[in-house]
Amino acid sequence: MDDISPDLKTLLDFIDGNKPEDAFTKELSVAVEDARHSKKWRVQYMNLQLAYLDKLNEGKKLGEKIGKEIGKEIGIEINQKENAKRMIAANKISLEDISFYTGLPLEEVKKLQYELSDQ
């Protein structure tokens, strides 16, 4: 810490929790204590905290909603693929019909057929 001025070192020490040592940090300490005991500032701080909590809760709800939507989409896709695999294994209808009934692209159905034939 040789590259900082003594005044800056005193300020950083004060910020770090040490007692104020010069006129500036003593004045700053008094201002901080006044702010701590200010009812107006406490109310503003509490209101700000409540606003942050509201935004946090909004974010959580949005995240849950998006997560549910994504989970539902994944579940549908898994179900489509499982249905297609059963149809392919039954070997009763064409790949085009499987694509139509499952809603999967024909290329995806062909890929599933290839995977099943490898097993």
Residue frames relative to the residue before (quaternion, step in Angstrom):
aa qw qx qy qz dx dy dz
M 1.0000 0.0000 0.0000 0.0000 0.00 0.00 0.00
D 0.3265 0.7712 -0.4855 0.2507 3.56 1.12 0.57
D 0.6771 0.5254 -0.2899 0.4261 3.57 1.19 -0.47
I 0.6490 0.4721 -0.3468 0.4855 3.63 1.20 0.24
S 0.5668 -0.6172 0.4300 0.3360 3.52 -1.18 0.62
P 0.6356 -0.5365 0.3895 0.3955 3.60 -1.20 0.44
D 0.6277 0.5384 -0.3388 0.4488 3.60 1.05 -0.75
L 0.6636 0.4895 -0.3039 0.4771 3.58 0.96 -0.86
K 0.6225 0.5349 -0.3373 0.4612 3.58 1.02 -0.77
T 0.6407 0.5186 -0.3177 0.4687 3.60 0.97 -0.86
L 0.6561 0.5032 -0.3070 0.4713 3.59 0.96 -0.87
L 0.6735 0.4908 -0.3000 0.4642 3.60 0.87 -0.91
D 0.6176 0.5297 -0.3383 0.4729 3.57 1.06 -0.72
F 0.6426 0.5175 -0.3137 0.4700 3.58 0.99 -0.86
I 0.6547 0.5031 -0.3058 0.4741 3.58 0.92 -0.91
D 0.6661 0.5078 -0.2857 0.4657 3.57 1.10 -0.74
G 0.6714 -0.5319 0.2916 0.4257 3.61 1.24 0.02
N 0.5164 0.6319 -0.4279 0.3885 3.58 1.24 0.04
K 0.6194 -0.5498 0.4070 0.3852 3.58 -1.26 0.41
P 0.5535 -0.6008 0.4495 0.3615 3.58 -1.12 0.61
E 0.2134 -0.8200 0.5254 0.0775 3.56 -0.93 0.94
D 0.7788 0.2425 -0.1555 0.5573 3.59 1.10 -0.54
A 0.7444 -0.4179 0.2782 0.4403 3.55 -1.33 0.14
F 0.6605 0.5221 -0.3182 0.4358 3.59 0.93 -0.87
T 0.7118 0.4402 -0.2771 0.4719 3.60 0.79 -0.96
K 0.5956 0.5386 -0.3678 0.4690 3.61 1.15 -0.52
E 0.6500 0.5040 -0.3035 0.4810 3.57 0.99 -0.86
L 0.6430 0.5195 -0.3052 0.4727 3.55 1.02 -0.84
S 0.6293 0.5411 -0.3213 0.4560 3.58 1.02 -0.82
V 0.6476 0.5043 -0.3112 0.4791 3.58 0.97 -0.86
A 0.6566 0.5094 -0.3112 0.4610 3.61 0.94 -0.87
V 0.6407 0.5158 -0.3214 0.4693 3.58 1.01 -0.79
E 0.6539 0.5024 -0.3141 0.4704 3.59 0.93 -0.85
D 0.6284 0.5208 -0.3361 0.4700 3.60 0.99 -0.78
A 0.6616 0.5038 -0.3044 0.4646 3.57 0.94 -0.88
R 0.6358 0.5409 -0.3277 0.4425 3.59 1.00 -0.81
H 0.7513 0.3862 -0.2024 0.4954 3.56 1.02 -0.78
S 0.4929 0.6559 -0.4322 0.3743 3.58 1.25 0.07
K 0.3950 -0.7237 0.5179 0.2280 3.56 -0.63 1.15
K 0.6246 0.5481 -0.3414 0.4393 3.59 0.96 -0.84
W 0.6852 0.4753 -0.2904 0.4693 3.60 0.86 -0.92
R 0.6319 0.5299 -0.3372 0.4541 3.59 1.02 -0.77
V 0.6449 0.5086 -0.3172 0.4742 3.57 0.98 -0.84
Q 0.6490 0.5055 -0.3187 0.4709 3.58 0.93 -0.85
Y 0.6527 0.5115 -0.3122 0.4635 3.58 0.95 -0.85
M 0.6592 0.4979 -0.3141 0.4678 3.59 0.91 -0.89
N 0.6463 0.5132 -0.3207 0.4648 3.58 0.98 -0.81
L 0.6328 0.5201 -0.3206 0.4757 3.56 1.04 -0.79
Q 0.6458 0.5134 -0.3145 0.4695 3.59 0.97 -0.87
L 0.6476 0.5105 -0.3178 0.4680 3.60 0.97 -0.82
A 0.6390 0.5129 -0.3262 0.4715 3.57 1.01 -0.79
Y 0.6384 0.5150 -0.3240 0.4714 3.60 1.01 -0.79
L 0.6538 0.5079 -0.3145 0.4644 3.58 0.95 -0.84
D 0.6203 0.5333 -0.3381 0.4653 3.59 1.04 -0.77
K 0.6704 0.4870 -0.2956 0.4754 3.57 0.93 -0.90
L 0.6233 0.5335 -0.3352 0.4633 3.58 1.04 -0.76
N 0.6731 0.4860 -0.2938 0.4738 3.58 0.93 -0.90
E 0.6101 0.5322 -0.3490 0.4719 3.59 1.05 -0.72
G 0.6583 0.5166 -0.2977 0.4595 3.56 0.96 -0.90
K 0.6413 0.5160 -0.3215 0.4681 3.58 0.99 -0.81
K 0.6631 0.5010 -0.3083 0.4629 3.58 0.90 -0.92
L 0.6496 0.5065 -0.3147 0.4717 3.57 0.96 -0.85
G 0.6473 0.5216 -0.3105 0.4610 3.57 0.99 -0.86
E 0.6468 0.5062 -0.3168 0.4744 3.57 0.98 -0.82
K 0.6476 0.5215 -0.3180 0.4556 3.58 0.95 -0.88
I 0.6719 0.4823 -0.2935 0.4794 3.57 0.88 -0.94
G 0.6418 0.5323 -0.3191 0.4505 3.58 0.98 -0.84
K 0.6511 0.5058 -0.3126 0.4717 3.57 0.98 -0.83
E 0.6485 0.5160 -0.3209 0.4585 3.58 0.96 -0.85
I 0.6619 0.4934 -0.3046 0.4751 3.57 0.92 -0.89
G 0.6471 0.5226 -0.3123 0.4590 3.57 0.98 -0.86
K 0.6399 0.5190 -0.3187 0.4686 3.56 1.01 -0.80
E 0.6545 0.5093 -0.3097 0.4651 3.57 0.95 -0.89
I 0.6470 0.5074 -0.3162 0.4733 3.58 0.97 -0.83
G 0.6487 0.5262 -0.3101 0.4540 3.56 0.98 -0.87
I 0.6402 0.5129 -0.3179 0.4753 3.57 0.98 -0.83
E 0.6646 0.5052 -0.3069 0.4569 3.57 0.90 -0.91
I 0.6388 0.5113 -0.3282 0.4720 3.59 0.96 -0.82
N 0.6526 0.5169 -0.3068 0.4612 3.57 0.95 -0.89
Q 0.6360 0.5238 -0.3287 0.4617 3.58 0.96 -0.85
K 0.6847 0.4865 -0.2907 0.4582 3.57 0.88 -0.92
E 0.6463 0.5105 -0.3257 0.4643 3.59 0.97 -0.79
N 0.6378 0.5133 -0.3213 0.4760 3.59 0.99 -0.80
A 0.6534 0.5097 -0.3136 0.4635 3.56 0.94 -0.89
K 0.6382 0.5252 -0.3322 0.4544 3.60 0.95 -0.81
R 0.6552 0.5011 -0.3205 0.4657 3.60 0.94 -0.82
M 0.6544 0.5072 -0.3124 0.4658 3.57 0.99 -0.82
I 0.6364 0.5143 -0.3285 0.4719 3.57 0.99 -0.83
A 0.6678 0.5061 -0.3021 0.4545 3.57 0.90 -0.93
A 0.6441 0.5187 -0.3244 0.4593 3.62 1.04 -0.70
N 0.1823 -0.8385 0.4928 0.1444 3.57 1.24 -0.54
K 0.4342 0.7120 -0.4413 0.3312 3.58 1.01 0.85
I 0.7892 0.1997 -0.1174 0.5688 3.61 1.15 -0.52
S 0.6245 -0.5725 0.3907 0.3600 3.53 -1.24 0.48
L 0.6309 -0.5306 0.4083 0.3921 3.53 -1.28 0.39
E 0.6082 0.5545 -0.3482 0.4488 3.58 1.08 -0.67
D 0.6644 0.4869 -0.3010 0.4806 3.58 0.99 -0.84
I 0.6135 0.5356 -0.3460 0.4658 3.58 1.03 -0.75
S 0.6278 0.5294 -0.3201 0.4723 3.56 1.01 -0.85
F 0.6627 0.5110 -0.2990 0.4585 3.58 0.93 -0.93
Y 0.7380 0.4460 -0.2434 0.4440 3.60 0.75 -1.05
T 0.7239 0.4148 -0.2550 0.4887 3.61 1.04 -0.64
G 0.4217 -0.7040 0.4687 0.3269 3.57 1.16 -0.53
L 0.5082 0.6312 -0.4301 0.3978 3.56 1.28 0.14
P 0.5450 -0.5845 0.4702 0.3744 3.59 -1.12 0.54
L 0.6212 -0.5699 0.3908 0.3696 3.56 -1.11 0.72
E 0.6284 0.5409 -0.3396 0.4441 3.60 0.97 -0.77
E 0.6379 0.5154 -0.3233 0.4722 3.59 1.03 -0.74
V 0.6381 0.5138 -0.3240 0.4732 3.58 0.99 -0.80
K 0.6461 0.5085 -0.3177 0.4723 3.58 0.98 -0.82
K 0.6297 0.5273 -0.3272 0.4674 3.57 1.02 -0.77
L 0.6502 0.5044 -0.3129 0.4742 3.60 0.98 -0.82
Q 0.6248 0.5304 -0.3368 0.4636 3.58 1.03 -0.79
Y 0.6503 0.5127 -0.3117 0.4659 3.56 0.98 -0.86
E 0.6526 0.5125 -0.3167 0.4595 3.59 0.95 -0.86
L 0.6648 0.5018 -0.3011 0.4643 3.57 1.00 -0.81
S 0.6604 0.5094 -0.3111 0.4555 3.56 1.05 -0.71
D 0.6144 0.5547 -0.3319 0.4524 3.59 1.25 -0.46
Q 0.6451 0.5652 -0.3221 0.4008 3.59 1.14 -0.54
